[in-house]
Structures are given as C-alpha cells and as structure tokens.
Amino acid sequence: MRPTKWLVYLSVFYMRAMVIYAQTPVILDADIDSDVDDVEALAMLHHLADDAKVSLLGLIVTSDDPYAALCASAFNTYFGRPHLPIGVLKNQVALHNHSKYTKQIAQNYPRKLQTLSTAEDATTLYRRLLASSADSSVIIITIGHLSNFSNLLASKPDEISTLSGKALAEKKVKKWVCMGGQFPEGKEANFYRPDPASTVYCVTQWSRPVTFAGWEVGEKIITGGSYLRDRLPAGSPVRQAYALYNNFKGRPSWDQVAIYVLCSDADNYFEQIGNGRCEVRPNGSNYWRSGEPSNHHFLRLRKGANLVELAKKMDDMAIK
C-alpha cells in the first residue's frame, strides 16, 4: 500500500478517536413522573449522544412512581439504547402511580427493564459508573429531587471503590448541573419536595463546580406545543407522553434548560452568575448569598435572548 493511503487511514482513525475522546460522559438523575419536561430532557440527551456530543453512561430514576423506571427504559429503547443502565431508589416505604403517562408508556412500548425489582440500586450504579470513569470527566445532571444524589455522597467505601461517595464524586465528576431552586430567592419543588434534607446535604457537601438552573429560567421557555406536535412521528413515545399530559398545550422547560447547557450555543441564551453561593434552608427554600466566591453558579437568561427560537431548538432535539 502506498504511504499516502496509510496516512489517509491513520488520519481517519485519529479523527474518529478524537470524536470519541471528546464526548462528555453524562449521568442523568431524573424523576420522570409528575411532569412531562423530564421526557423532553431525556430525549434531548439521547439526541446529543446520537450526535456524539455526549456519552450517556446511565440513568438514575429518583421517583416513588413504580412505572417511572420502566417508562424510562421504554424511552431508552426507542432512542436506540435499550441496555443503558438504570438505577432506582430502593426500599421506599410506599409507591404509587401518580403520573399521567409513565404506566401507559411502560405498557405500550418495548423496554429492556421488565420489572422494577430487577433495576439496579441507584447508589450502586452511581458508584460503579463513576469508579470506571476518568478523573474529572463526568457531568452529573439532576432534574428531580436529590435523594439518590445525597445517598451517593453519603455512601461508604465498598467493593466497587475504596473511596467514600463524596471522595469518589470529587475525584471523578467535572461538574454538577442541577435543575432546582429559584434565584435570587424562592421555594422550588425539586428542592423542597419530598426530601429537603437531601437538598441541604448535597448543596453543603458538594465541592466541585455546580450550576443551578432555577425555576425562573425554564418558566419563560414554552415547549411541547403545536410545533412539537406537528413534527413528532405517530409512533413516538414522546408524542404519547405529551398527548397524555396536556395534549400539547405547551409547558415550561425547566428540565430542558439543564440539558441545553451542554449545547455549543448555550451561551447565546444563558449567562452564568457567580461570586456567591446558594444557601438552602431546612424547608428547601433557597436564596443567593452574593459577594462570596465559591464553586456555585446559577443561570440567568441573557437580555434579549430569543426564547421562541430556543424553544424550537429544544423541541427539535426531541424528534425522532
């Protein structure tokens, strides 16, 4: 073979290797039950994985809905990742199906996870995924309450890793993106319901960079309306979830914002506010204490940002 052909093959191999290497490993921790914004957020993350922008390591389901994890498995299967590991919050006192769509999606679409009991424990999965990742590489995105994330940070050394959960996360995680809180002050559901103690623990214990996507940001971005309805294929579980939830009447995009910060053009719409820290009260309400440099930032919409354009981009990422 002529040397020039060898150079071509080596160049192609190198470029493919760089694409793989450049992918950001992501763990998503979601509730996927009471609201439908989790659905589009998960679809958006699969879209980013399809485009080789992220490597989706696993899905943590923090929910007391017995169909939430099964529904998540159906979405993962639809988007071509049936074997994506799912971890759940084990040993909950009571489970109840309170979602408008989880049971229907779980029953109407193929899924790899057949029963809730066979899902992996969330803390174990968190530890396993982090232990096998490169140092300072993983982004953890939480778009639900923080019980499982708190359990990770409080976990003890085990056969997976000799490090505590806090030390393991500090070693392996690059950044935490949290949909939660209200800025500069307020009381938001992911922070106060049903486990405010976990919110306080996570926010006070976390020492790596964290960006909070507050309620007030996603509230202004309306997705899931007629634009999405008219473009989703008939067989999409995203379509069924939105139809069941509010029949495409539109919905604020709280969770989607936490995913969109991974996109290359996110700075066109959001700015990160620092020089302060998020303080969480025992009841889950929070406020921003400014003037104290820390690892905390919160998102703010840029003045003049085109939110209609942004909403369409989010919707487009959910279409397959």
Secondary structure by P-SEA (a helix, b strand, c coil): ccaaaaaaaaaaaaaaaaaaaabbbbbbbccccccaaaaaaaaaaaaaaaaccccccbbbbbccccaaaaaaaaaaaaacccccbbbccccccccccccccaaaaaaccccccccccccccaaaaaaaaaaacccccbbbbbccccaaaaaaaaccccccccccaaaaaaacccbbbbcccccccccccccccccaaaaaaaaaacccbbbbbccccccccccccaaaaaccccccaaaaaaaacccccccccaaaaaaacccccccccbbbbccbbbbbccccbbbbbccccccbbbbbcccccaaaaaaaaaaaaacc
